[in-house]
Amino acid sequence: MSESLIGGLVIFVLATYLGAALIGRVPPTLHTPLMSGSNAISGITVVGALIVAGAGLGWISTVLGFLAIVFAMMNVAGGYAVTDRMLQMFRKEEKR
């Protein structure tokens, strides 16, 4: 295995651990407001994953880039759905 692959795996494992530790410490009342911020970050992830998947660096990077695109888009779509539902709770009902 090359040094760059090992370095990439180390960064991936550390980022996964750090992300799980940070998300686990956020109180449940803050999860929904933070979804809007995570949507912006996931949008950046989608752009980066598109670059990696299309760079032609080998089939492993193409597959991992594609998976990153799928998971980031799921996060973006889910985040917007949750945010929209939260905002609907604060709308006034129309009188009929």
TIPA-579002 format. One record per atom (N, C-alpha, C, CB): residue number from 1; atom name; x, y, z. Coordinates in steps of 0.001 Angstrom, whole numbers, padded with zeros to 6 digits. Glycine has a CB too. Layout:
TIPA-579002
<NUM, CA, <X, Y, Z>>,
...
//
This chain:
TIPA-579002
<1, N, <000851, -001189, 000000>>,
<1, CA, <000000, 000000, 000000>>,
<1, C, <000890, 001243, 000000>>,
<1, CB, <-000964, 000003, 001233>>,
<2, N, <000454, 002244, -000724>>,
<2, CA, <001268, 003451, -000836>>,
<2, C, <001085, 004348, 000381>>,
<2, CB, <000915, 004216, -002113>>,
<3, N, <002023, 005279, 000551>>,
<3, CA, <001966, 006201, 001684>>,
<3, C, <000730, 007087, 001631>>,
<3, CB, <003216, 007063, 001722>>,
<4, N, <000342, 007515, 000443>>,
<4, CA, <-000819, 008399, 000329>>,
<4, C, <-002109, 007666, 000708>>,
<4, CB, <-000927, 008956, -001100>>,
<5, N, <-002207, 006377, 000375>>,
<5, CA, <-003392, 005611, 000754>>,
<5, C, <-003453, 005426, 002262>>,
<5, CB, <-003401, 004248, 000053>>,
<6, N, <-002331, 005118, 002869>>,
<6, CA, <-002293, 004949, 004326>>,
<6, C, <-002610, 006278, 005018>>,
<6, CB, <-000903, 004418, 004782>>,
<7, N, <-002036, 007364, 004513>>,
<7, CA, <-002341, 008682, 005078>>,
<7, C, <-003809, 009036, 004941>>,
<7, CB, <-001499, 009747, 004410>>,
<8, N, <-004385, 008718, 003779>>,
<8, CA, <-005806, 008975, 003575>>,
<8, C, <-006685, 008164, 004504>>,
<8, CB, <-006181, 008686, 002153>>,
<9, N, <-006318, 006909, 004726>>,
<9, CA, <-007085, 006064, 005648>>,
<9, C, <-006989, 006571, 007086>>,
<9, CB, <-006594, 004616, 005574>>,
<10, N, <-005796, 007024, 007486>>,
<10, CA, <-005630, 007574, 008837>>,
<10, C, <-006500, 008813, 009009>>,
<10, CB, <-004144, 007918, 009114>>,
<11, N, <-006494, 009697, 008027>>,
<11, CA, <-007331, 010904, 008101>>,
<11, C, <-008806, 010537, 008144>>,
<11, CB, <-007055, 011831, 006904>>,
<12, N, <-009208, 009549, 007340>>,
<12, CA, <-010600, 009110, 007324>>,
<12, C, <-011037, 008571, 008686>>,
<12, CB, <-010800, 008044, 006253>>,
<13, N, <-010209, 007730, 009297>>,
<13, CA, <-010549, 007149, 010601>>,
<13, C, <-010608, 008233, 011671>>,
<13, CB, <-009525, 006065, 010997>>,
<14, N, <-009641, 009138, 011675>>,
<14, CA, <-009657, 010217, 012667>>,
<14, C, <-010856, 011144, 012478>>,
<14, CB, <-008363, 011024, 012588>>,
<15, N, <-011193, 011468, 011225>>,
<15, CA, <-012344, 012326, 010965>>,
<15, C, <-013651, 011646, 011380>>,
<15, CB, <-012396, 012704, 009483>>,
<16, N, <-013744, 010337, 011136>>,
<16, CA, <-014935, 009594, 011548>>,
<16, C, <-015084, 009603, 013061>>,
<16, CB, <-014874, 008153, 011035>>,
<17, N, <-014008, 009336, 013771>>,
<17, CA, <-014048, 009332, 015240>>,
<17, C, <-014394, 010713, 015776>>,
<17, CB, <-012700, 008865, 015818>>,
<18, N, <-013748, 011750, 015247>>,
<18, CA, <-014001, 013110, 015705>>,
<18, C, <-015445, 013523, 015423>>,
<18, CB, <-013029, 014087, 015034>>,
<19, N, <-015954, 013203, 014235>>,
<19, CA, <-017337, 013544, 013901>>,
<19, C, <-018334, 012858, 014804>>,
<19, CB, <-017630, 013186, 012473>>,
<20, N, <-018117, 011567, 015076>>,
<20, CA, <-019029, 010840, 015966>>,
<20, C, <-018966, 011394, 017378>>,
<20, CB, <-018696, 009344, 015976>>,
<21, N, <-017772, 011753, 017843>>,
<21, CA, <-017633, 012308, 019199>>,
<21, C, <-018322, 013663, 019312>>,
<21, CB, <-016146, 012444, 019576>>,
<22, N, <-018181, 014500, 018288>>,
<22, CA, <-018809, 015821, 018331>>,
<22, C, <-020322, 015742, 018242>>,
<22, CB, <-018282, 016683, 017210>>,
<23, N, <-020831, 014919, 017355>>,
<23, CA, <-022280, 014804, 017193>>,
<23, C, <-022911, 014183, 018432>>,
<23, CB, <-022620, 013968, 015949>>,
<24, N, <-022218, 013254, 019053>>,
<24, CA, <-022738, 012614, 020263>>,
<24, C, <-022866, 013558, 021438>>,
<24, CB, <-021861, 011475, 020649>>,
<25, N, <-022129, 014653, 021423>>,
<25, CA, <-022161, 015601, 022547>>,
<25, C, <-023097, 016780, 022325>>,
<25, CB, <-020777, 016118, 022809>>,
<26, N, <-023751, 016848, 021171>>,
<26, CA, <-024696, 017932, 020902>>,
<26, C, <-026036, 017572, 021534>>,
<26, CB, <-024851, 018183, 019362>>,
<27, N, <-026609, 018490, 022339>>,
<27, CA, <-027921, 018205, 022932>>,
<27, C, <-028997, 018037, 021856>>,
<27, CB, <-028321, 019328, 023902>>,
<28, N, <-029993, 017170, 022107>>,
<28, CA, <-031033, 016924, 021096>>,
<28, C, <-031783, 018187, 020664>>,
<28, CB, <-032025, 015922, 021628>>,
<29, N, <-031896, 019183, 021531>>,
<29, CA, <-032625, 020403, 021168>>,
<29, C, <-031892, 021224, 020119>>,
<29, CB, <-032863, 021253, 022399>>,
<30, N, <-030609, 020981, 019937>>,
<30, CA, <-029840, 021738, 018953>>,
<30, C, <-029667, 021015, 017631>>,
<30, CB, <-028499, 022065, 019510>>,
<31, N, <-030075, 019755, 017542>>,
<31, CA, <-029844, 018995, 016318>>,
<31, C, <-030523, 019623, 015108>>,
<31, CB, <-030330, 017577, 016493>>,
<32, N, <-031784, 020026, 015223>>,
<32, CA, <-032503, 020564, 014073>>,
<32, C, <-031929, 021899, 013605>>,
<32, CB, <-033969, 020729, 014413>>,
<33, N, <-031648, 022862, 014511>>,
<33, CA, <-031046, 024118, 014017>>,
<33, C, <-029675, 023914, 013377>>,
<33, CB, <-030917, 025111, 015156>>,
<34, N, <-028943, 022917, 013810>>,
<34, CA, <-027622, 022683, 013234>>,
<34, C, <-027690, 022006, 011872>>,
<34, CB, <-026794, 021844, 014174>>,
<35, N, <-028870, 021489, 011491>>,
<35, CA, <-029002, 020823, 010201>>,
<35, C, <-028712, 021784, 009053>>,
<35, CB, <-030401, 020229, 010050>>,
<36, N, <-029091, 023046, 009183>>,
<36, CA, <-028850, 024002, 008104>>,
<36, C, <-027352, 024188, 007882>>,
<36, CB, <-029516, 025356, 008419>>,
<37, N, <-026595, 024251, 008965>>,
<37, CA, <-025147, 024359, 008839>>,
<37, C, <-024534, 023120, 008238>>,
<37, CB, <-024527, 024629, 010178>>,
<38, N, <-025049, 021960, 008621>>,
<38, CA, <-024491, 020721, 008071>>,
<38, C, <-024854, 020559, 006597>>,
<38, CB, <-024989, 019509, 008871>>,
<39, N, <-025962, 021155, 006162>>,
<39, CA, <-026308, 021113, 004733>>,
<39, C, <-025262, 021861, 003913>>,
<39, CB, <-027711, 021720, 004490>>,
<40, N, <-024781, 022984, 004427>>,
<40, CA, <-023747, 023734, 003711>>,
<40, C, <-022454, 022928, 003643>>,
<40, CB, <-023493, 025093, 004392>>,
<41, N, <-022095, 022280, 004742>>,
<41, CA, <-020887, 021462, 004763>>,
<41, C, <-021041, 020270, 003825>>,
<41, CB, <-020579, 020983, 006194>>,
<42, N, <-022218, 019662, 003797>>,
<42, CA, <-022437, 018525, 002895>>,
<42, C, <-022398, 018951, 001439>>,
<42, CB, <-023771, 017855, 003199>>,
<43, N, <-022810, 020174, 001164>>,
<43, CA, <-022688, 020687, -000204>>,
<43, C, <-021235, 020776, -000631>>,
<43, CB, <-023348, 022059, -000322>>,
<44, N, <-020362, 021207, 000280>>,
<44, CA, <-018929, 021250, -000005>>,
<44, C, <-018400, 019832, -000198>>,
<44, CB, <-018160, 021969, 001134>>,
<45, N, <-018903, 018893, 000613>>,
<45, CA, <-018487, 017494, 000488>>,
<45, C, <-018873, 016934, -000879>>,
<45, CB, <-019116, 016642, 001607>>,
<46, N, <-020041, 017295, -001370>>,
<46, CA, <-020478, 016823, -002683>>,
<46, C, <-019525, 017320, -003764>>,
<46, CB, <-021920, 017291, -002980>>,
<47, N, <-019134, 018582, -003692>>,
<47, CA, <-018216, 019127, -004693>>,
<47, C, <-016876, 018400, -004630>>,
<47, CB, <-018015, 020646, -004482>>,
<48, N, <-016337, 018205, -003431>>,
<48, CA, <-015073, 017488, -003282>>,
<48, C, <-015160, 016051, -003767>>,
<48, CB, <-014635, 017508, -001841>>,
<49, N, <-016270, 015397, -003459>>,
<49, CA, <-016452, 014008, -003886>>,
<49, C, <-016578, 013909, -005404>>,
<49, CB, <-017691, 013402, -003215>>,
<50, N, <-017222, 014896, -006036>>,
<50, CA, <-017295, 014919, -007500>>,
<50, C, <-015903, 015037, -008113>>,
<50, CB, <-018183, 016083, -007978>>,
<51, N, <-015072, 015858, -007497>>,
<51, CA, <-013707, 016022, -007999>>,
<51, C, <-012929, 014717, -007864>>,
<51, CB, <-012985, 017155, -007244>>,
<52, N, <-013045, 014074, -006694>>,
<52, CA, <-012328, 012814, -006466>>,
<52, C, <-012843, 011719, -007391>>,
<52, CB, <-012467, 012373, -005000>>,
<53, N, <-014159, 011612, -007526>>,
<53, CA, <-014726, 010541, -008350>>,
<53, C, <-014376, 010715, -009830>>,
<53, CB, <-016244, 010496, -008179>>,
<54, N, <-014248, 011938, -010277>>,
<54, CA, <-013986, 012171, -011687>>,
<54, C, <-012529, 012404, -012032>>,
<54, CB, <-014770, 013323, -012138>>,
<55, N, <-011644, 012302, -011054>>,
<55, CA, <-010227, 012616, -011298>>,
<55, C, <-009487, 011509, -012035>>,
<55, CB, <-009530, 012888, -009987>>,
<56, N, <-010058, 010322, -012092>>,
<56, CA, <-009402, 009223, -012785>>,
<56, C, <-008183, 008694, -012059>>,
<56, CB, <-009010, 009656, -014150>>,
<57, N, <-008253, 008637, -010735>>,
<57, CA, <-007126, 008183, -009922>>,
<57, C, <-007154, 006683, -009669>>,
<57, CB, <-007114, 008915, -008604>>,
<58, N, <-008091, 005990, -010255>>,
<58, CA, <-008217, 004549, -010050>>,
<58, C, <-009632, 004199, -009644>>,
<58, CB, <-007226, 004059, -008990>>,
<59, N, <-009922, 002915, -009681>>,
<59, CA, <-011296, 002496, -009411>>,
<59, C, <-011663, 002655, -007938>>,
<59, CB, <-011494, 001051, -009836>>,
<60, N, <-010694, 002555, -007031>>,
<60, CA, <-011004, 002711, -005599>>,
<60, C, <-011454, 004137, -005311>>,
<60, CB, <-009773, 002351, -004724>>,
<61, N, <-010725, 005123, -005834>>,
<61, CA, <-011125, 006513, -005587>>,
<61, C, <-012439, 006842, -006281>>,
<61, CB, <-010032, 007476, -006059>>,
<62, N, <-012693, 006238, -007426>>,
<62, CA, <-013965, 006464, -008114>>,
<62, C, <-015128, 005905, -007303>>,
<62, CB, <-013941, 005826, -009512>>,
<63, N, <-014964, 004688, -006766>>,
<63, CA, <-016029, 004074, -005970>>,
<63, C, <-016235, 004844, -004663>>,
<63, CB, <-015698, 002593, -005673>>,
<64, N, <-015139, 005186, -003972>>,
<64, CA, <-015274, 005936, -002724>>,
<64, C, <-015844, 007332, -002971>>,
<64, CB, <-013919, 006041, -002021>>,
<65, N, <-015455, 007964, -004069>>,
<65, CA, <-016022, 009262, -004415>>,
<65, C, <-017507, 009169, -004699>>,
<65, CB, <-015307, 009844, -005612>>,
<66, N, <-017911, 008123, -005412>>,
<66, CA, <-019331, 007923, -005691>>,
<66, C, <-020115, 007706, -004392>>,
<66, CB, <-019528, 006724, -006639>>,
<67, N, <-019584, 006879, -003495>>,
<67, CA, <-020254, 006648, -002203>>,
<67, C, <-020344, 007940, -001390>>,
<67, CB, <-019505, 005568, -001392>>,
<68, N, <-019290, 008742, -001446>>,
<68, CA, <-019322, 010030, -000738>>,
<68, C, <-020402, 010935, -001314>>,
<68, CB, <-017951, 010730, -000819>>,
<69, N, <-020561, 010920, -002635>>,
<69, CA, <-021613, 011722, -003259>>,
<69, C, <-022991, 011248, -002803>>,
<69, CB, <-021506, 011654, -004793>>,
<70, N, <-023199, 009940, -002799>>,
<70, CA, <-024503, 009382, -002409>>,
<70, C, <-024831, 009751, -000965>>,
<70, CB, <-024513, 007843, -002582>>,
<71, N, <-023885, 009521, -000053>>,
<71, CA, <-024158, 009794, 001357>>,
<71, C, <-024308, 011284, 001645>>,
<71, CB, <-023053, 009220, 002217>>,
<72, N, <-023507, 012117, 001000>>,
<72, CA, <-023632, 013558, 001210>>,
<72, C, <-024963, 014080, 000663>>,
<72, CB, <-022461, 014296, 000545>>,
<73, N, <-025402, 013555, -000477>>,
<73, CA, <-026685, 013999, -001015>>,
<73, C, <-027854, 013528, -000158>>,
<73, CB, <-026855, 013498, -002439>>,
<74, N, <-027715, 012331, 000428>>,
<74, CA, <-028748, 011876, 001362>>,
<74, C, <-028817, 012818, 002562>>,
<74, CB, <-028467, 010423, 001830>>,
<75, N, <-027661, 013259, 003038>>,
<75, CA, <-027630, 014181, 004171>>,
<75, C, <-028229, 015531, 003803>>,
<75, CB, <-026200, 014363, 004668>>,
<76, N, <-027925, 016027, 002620>>,
<76, CA, <-028479, 017308, 002175>>,
<76, C, <-029996, 017220, 002045>>,
<76, CB, <-027854, 017732, 000832>>,
<77, N, <-030488, 016187, 001371>>,
<77, CA, <-031937, 016041, 001174>>,
<77, C, <-032656, 015846, 002507>>,
<77, CB, <-032235, 014856, 000238>>,
<78, N, <-032118, 015012, 003370>>,
<78, CA, <-032729, 014803, 004680>>,
<78, C, <-032704, 016055, 005526>>,
<78, CB, <-032031, 013687, 005410>>,
<79, N, <-031605, 016786, 005458>>,
<79, CA, <-031496, 018030, 006228>>,
<79, C, <-032501, 019067, 005780>>,
<79, CB, <-030101, 018599, 006113>>,
<80, N, <-032684, 019198, 004478>>,
<80, CA, <-033676, 020153, 003991>>,
<80, C, <-035094, 019711, 004356>>,
<80, CB, <-033550, 020320, 002472>>,
<81, N, <-035361, 018428, 004327>>,
<81, CA, <-036695, 017941, 004704>>,
<81, C, <-036976, 018221, 006176>>,
<81, CB, <-036821, 016432, 004420>>,
<82, N, <-035997, 017976, 007030>>,
<82, CA, <-036182, 018220, 008463>>,
<82, C, <-036320, 019713, 008735>>,
<82, CB, <-035004, 017636, 009272>>,
<83, N, <-035493, 020527, 008080>>,
<83, CA, <-035578, 021978, 008271>>,
<83, C, <-036915, 022512, 007795>>,
<83, CB, <-034441, 022684, 007532>>,
<84, N, <-037405, 022019, 006658>>,
<84, CA, <-038710, 022460, 006152>>,
<84, C, <-039821, 022071, 007111>>,
<84, CB, <-038983, 021864, 004765>>,
<85, N, <-039739, 020879, 007635>>,
<85, CA, <-040768, 020438, 008590>>,
<85, C, <-040732, 021283, 009862>>,
<85, CB, <-040575, 018947, 008943>>,
<86, N, <-039536, 021627, 010316>>,
<86, CA, <-039413, 022465, 011505>>,
<86, C, <-040005, 023854, 011243>>,
<86, CB, <-037932, 022581, 011934>>,
<87, N, <-039725, 024419, 010061>>,
<87, CA, <-040253, 025737, 009752>>,
<87, C, <-041771, 025728, 009608>>,
<87, CB, <-039620, 026263, 008485>>,
<88, N, <-042354, 024619, 009161>>,
<88, CA, <-043808, 024516, 009063>>,
<88, C, <-044462, 024562, 010439>>,
<88, CB, <-044200, 023229, 008341>>,
<89, N, <-043755, 024144, 011462>>,
<89, CA, <-044312, 024186, 012820>>,
<89, C, <-044527, 025625, 013287>>,
<89, CB, <-043386, 023450, 013800>>,
<90, N, <-043769, 026582, 012729>>,
<90, CA, <-043858, 027961, 013179>>,
<90, C, <-044755, 028816, 012301>>,
<90, CB, <-042494, 028562, 013232>>,
<91, N, <-045300, 028260, 011234>>,
<91, CA, <-046202, 029014, 010371>>,
<91, C, <-047584, 029087, 011003>>,
<91, CB, <-046281, 028376, 008971>>,
<92, N, <-048222, 030216, 010785>>,
<92, CA, <-049576, 030377, 011286>>,
<92, C, <-050532, 029622, 010369>>,
<92, CB, <-049963, 031878, 011382>>,
<93, N, <-051535, 029030, 010952>>,
<93, CA, <-052522, 028319, 010142>>,
<93, C, <-053431, 029317, 009446>>,
<93, CB, <-053350, 027346, 011007>>,
<94, N, <-053811, 028987, 008207>>,
<94, CA, <-054696, 029858, 007450>>,
<94, C, <-056127, 029696, 007936>>,
<94, CB, <-054600, 029558, 005946>>,
<95, N, <-056848, 030818, 007981>>,
<95, CA, <-058252, 030773, 008379>>,
<95, C, <-059084, 030428, 007165>>,
<95, CB, <-058712, 032121, 009002>>,
<96, N, <-060051, 029569, 007344>>,
<96, CA, <-060907, 029151, 006218>>,
<96, C, <-062259, 029754, 006354>>,
<96, CB, <-061024, 027633, 006135>>,
//
